[in-house]
Amino acid sequence: MTMLDWLNDEQRALRDMAATFARKEVEPLANQIDMDERTPDALVAKTAELGFYGLYTPEQYGGSGADIVSVCLVCEEIAKASPAFAGMLTVQIVLCPKTVELLGTDEQKERILPRIASGERLMAYSQSEPAGAANVAAHLTRALPDGNGWRLDGSKLFCTQGSAQTYLVMCKTRTQEGAEGYGCLIVEKGAEGFTVAPYEHKLGWRGTNTGPIAFDNVRIEPDDVLGDILTGGFSHRAANHANLLAHVSTSIGCAQGMFDKTLEYVKERRLYGRDMAELQPVSYWMAEAHARISACRALLYDTARAFDAGTMEPGAGSVCKAFIGDTCFEVCAKLLQLWGGSGIMDSTGVNRYMRDAKAKNIAEGASEMHYAIIANQLFTGVPSLVRPAAVVKEVA
Ligand SMILES: Cc1cc2nc3c(=O)[nH]c(=O)nc-3n(C[C@H](O)[C@H](O)[C@H](O)COP(=O)(O)OP(=O)(O)OC[C@H]3O[C@@H](n4cnc5c(N)ncnc54)[C@H](O)[C@@H]3O)c2cc1C
């Protein structure tokens, strides 16, 4: 069954290259990434050699300037082998560099982007706090004026890629004149007063450390403010939307990877003296899983194509995240059932798909949060959960 027949030759070639890379280089390491809870440096290096880190970064900064459809194709293929590794990639390929590209000065872009595109350095994006990731009005981390710069204090949760060298930190801010807002700051590992907590074990999306980071009187120079000090934390929506689509492509890859392995298993397995596939519910569940994954793929790539064309409907990213995230988790959970006890054993290497699908379902905003955004869009015309005005009010 063909889908995405509108892809151009370049996009097809990139997808094929990613599929080969996933099969040859990622798949053999995927269980180890999950069990050891870390990604081997050699795999990070091989990914860099293929230029994947710079996929979405403009050519002038060392990337290849591909569109988001291409990024989704690559991330989906890699997620079929390791949804965990693919999840880490979206942050490196899309979220961090796109935020710098949208908000940065020429100097900041020159300083940061080529090193990220080449894979020489890893980046992290940190917004979540104990009060709730999206509950920005209640965030406590803040940068207060100190001479011509700022001092950053507070702590963040769930920072993916805690082993990164460069961190983008969203926090409350105040200008020297007393105006208040929500900004985006660049903090380098090793800055005095900046600490990254030790590795925290997690259910899924292993292979990258996701945990708390803290700031104690960390000096922020004016050159390390990304965008406007009062609005930088809000004004890179295009980076968030693009990242949401890339993230969702890894949910689809996750469900497809689980499906492919399950199909192989069901075809081989004999039960009660006959082929397992002859049990009617089993064959129907496989057909249903295939239909649901196909529907998710159609929705994602239609939305990604509109994003690239600049015609994406407001709230469409949330529709993708909520619907596809939920569906792919349900599909993985159902498919795991077909493995019986074998699926529960780590040795078969399939229960990680269900665990990764659940982590993806929560990360980048739980479904309910995205449904709240969609509901706002439907009832007020504004596809937003938190509005800047509300935050400024609470700061004051
Ligand atoms: C593996 C992983 C990696 C992550 N990486 C990062 C990262 O790199 N940087 C970063 O900043 N954050 C990161 N996060 C945090 C992630 O974005 C948040 O966990 C997610 O957005 C949910 O926020 P929360 O945990 O604060 O849950 P809460 O906001 O406390 O929500 C708890 C639950 O309440 C319900 N809920 C929430 N909002 C609503 C609503 N509006 N209406 C109805 N119900 C609602 C949902 O069921 C939700 O699961 C990561 C999380 C995970 C699991």
The ligand as an SDF file (V2000), in Angstrom:
LIG
                    3D

 53 58  0  0  0  0  0  0  0  0999 V2000
   10.9540   11.7530   28.7180 C   0  0  0  0  0  0  0  0  0  0  0  0
   10.6340   13.1970   28.9490 C   0  0  0  0  0  0  0  0  0  0  0  0
   11.4840   14.1750   28.4510 C   0  0  0  0  0  0  0  0  0  0  0  0
   11.2250   15.5180   28.6970 C   0  0  0  0  0  0  0  0  0  0  0  0
   12.1070   16.4840   28.2570 N   0  0  0  0  0  0  0  0  0  0  0  0
   11.8970   17.7840   28.5530 C   0  0  0  0  0  0  0  0  0  0  0  0
   12.8530   18.7940   28.1730 C   0  0  0  0  0  0  0  0  0  0  0  0
   13.8570   18.5120   27.5420 O   0  0  0  0  0  0  0  0  0  0  0  0
   12.6220   20.0740   28.5480 N   0  0  0  0  0  0  0  0  0  0  0  0
   11.5110   20.4310   29.2480 C   0  0  0  0  0  0  0  0  0  0  0  0
   11.3570   21.6050   29.5370 O   0  0  0  0  0  0  0  0  0  0  0  0
   10.5840   19.5050   29.6200 N   0  0  0  0  0  0  0  0  0  0  0  0
   10.7420   18.1950   29.2840 C   0  0  0  0  0  0  0  0  0  0  0  0
    9.8280   17.2430   29.6710 N   0  0  0  0  0  0  0  0  0  0  0  0
    8.6620   17.6520   30.4230 C   0  0  0  0  0  0  0  0  0  0  0  0
    7.3660   17.5020   29.6520 C   0  0  0  0  0  0  0  0  0  0  0  0
    7.2450   18.5250   28.6980 O   0  0  0  0  0  0  0  0  0  0  0  0
    6.2440   17.5230   30.6870 C   0  0  0  0  0  0  0  0  0  0  0  0
    6.3870   16.3850   31.5170 O   0  0  0  0  0  0  0  0  0  0  0  0
    4.8760   17.4970   30.0430 C   0  0  0  0  0  0  0  0  0  0  0  0
    4.6600   18.6630   29.2840 O   0  0  0  0  0  0  0  0  0  0  0  0
    3.7790   17.3940   31.1110 C   0  0  0  0  0  0  0  0  0  0  0  0
    3.9670   18.3970   32.0740 O   0  0  0  0  0  0  0  0  0  0  0  0
    4.0790   18.0230   33.6250 P   0  0  0  0  0  0  0  0  0  0  0  0
    4.9760   16.8540   33.7660 O   0  0  0  0  0  0  0  0  0  0  0  0
    4.4350   19.2510   34.3360 O   0  0  0  0  0  0  0  0  0  0  0  0
    2.6240   17.5220   33.9890 O   0  0  0  0  0  0  0  0  0  0  0  0
    1.4610   18.3910   34.6210 P   0  0  0  0  0  0  0  0  0  0  0  0
    1.3480   19.6950   33.9260 O   0  0  0  0  0  0  0  0  0  0  0  0
    1.6070   18.3380   36.1010 O   0  0  0  0  0  0  0  0  0  0  0  0
    0.2100   17.5340   34.2040 O   0  0  0  0  0  0  0  0  0  0  0  0
   -0.1050   16.2970   34.8460 C   0  0  0  0  0  0  0  0  0  0  0  0
   -1.2790   15.6850   34.1120 C   0  0  0  0  0  0  0  0  0  0  0  0
   -2.4010   16.5560   34.2400 O   0  0  0  0  0  0  0  0  0  0  0  0
   -3.1800   16.5160   33.0720 C   0  0  0  0  0  0  0  0  0  0  0  0
   -3.2450   17.8660   32.4850 N   0  0  0  0  0  0  0  0  0  0  0  0
   -2.2150   18.7260   32.3000 C   0  0  0  0  0  0  0  0  0  0  0  0
   -2.6420   19.8680   31.7250 N   0  0  0  0  0  0  0  0  0  0  0  0
   -3.9670   19.7380   31.5550 C   0  0  0  0  0  0  0  0  0  0  0  0
   -4.9870   20.5850   31.0160 C   0  0  0  0  0  0  0  0  0  0  0  0
   -4.7050   21.8060   30.5610 N   0  0  0  0  0  0  0  0  0  0  0  0
   -6.2530   20.1310   30.9940 N   0  0  0  0  0  0  0  0  0  0  0  0
   -6.5430   18.8780   31.4670 C   0  0  0  0  0  0  0  0  0  0  0  0
   -5.6250   18.0400   31.9830 N   0  0  0  0  0  0  0  0  0  0  0  0
   -4.3590   18.4540   32.0400 C   0  0  0  0  0  0  0  0  0  0  0  0
   -2.4880   15.5220   32.1300 C   0  0  0  0  0  0  0  0  0  0  0  0
   -3.0570   14.2470   32.2690 O   0  0  0  0  0  0  0  0  0  0  0  0
   -1.0720   15.5210   32.6230 C   0  0  0  0  0  0  0  0  0  0  0  0
   -0.3770   14.3410   32.2820 O   0  0  0  0  0  0  0  0  0  0  0  0
   10.0610   15.8880   29.4200 C   0  0  0  0  0  0  0  0  0  0  0  0
    9.1900   14.8960   29.8980 C   0  0  0  0  0  0  0  0  0  0  0  0
    9.4620   13.5650   29.6720 C   0  0  0  0  0  0  0  0  0  0  0  0
    8.5130   12.5200   30.1950 C   0  0  0  0  0  0  0  0  0  0  0  0
  1  2  1  0
  2  3  1  0
  2 52  2  0
  3  4  2  0
  4  5  1  0
  4 50  1  0
  5  6  2  0
  6  7  1  0
  6 13  1  0
  7  8  2  0
  7  9  1  0
  9 10  1  0
 10 11  2  0
 10 12  1  0
 12 13  2  0
 13 14  1  0
 14 15  1  0
 14 50  1  0
 15 16  1  0
 16 17  1  0
 16 18  1  0
 18 19  1  0
 18 20  1  0
 20 21  1  0
 20 22  1  0
 22 23  1  0
 23 24  1  0
 24 25  2  0
 24 26  1  0
 24 27  1  0
 27 28  1  0
 28 29  2  0
 28 30  1  0
 28 31  1  0
 31 32  1  0
 32 33  1  0
 33 34  1  0
 33 48  1  0
 34 35  1  0
 35 36  1  0
 35 46  1  0
 36 37  1  0
 36 45  1  0
 37 38  2  0
 38 39  1  0
 39 40  1  0
 39 45  2  0
 40 41  1  0
 40 42  2  0
 42 43  1  0
 43 44  2  0
 44 45  1  0
 46 47  1  0
 46 48  1  0
 48 49  1  0
 50 51  2  0
 51 52  1  0
 52 53  1  0
M  END
$$$$
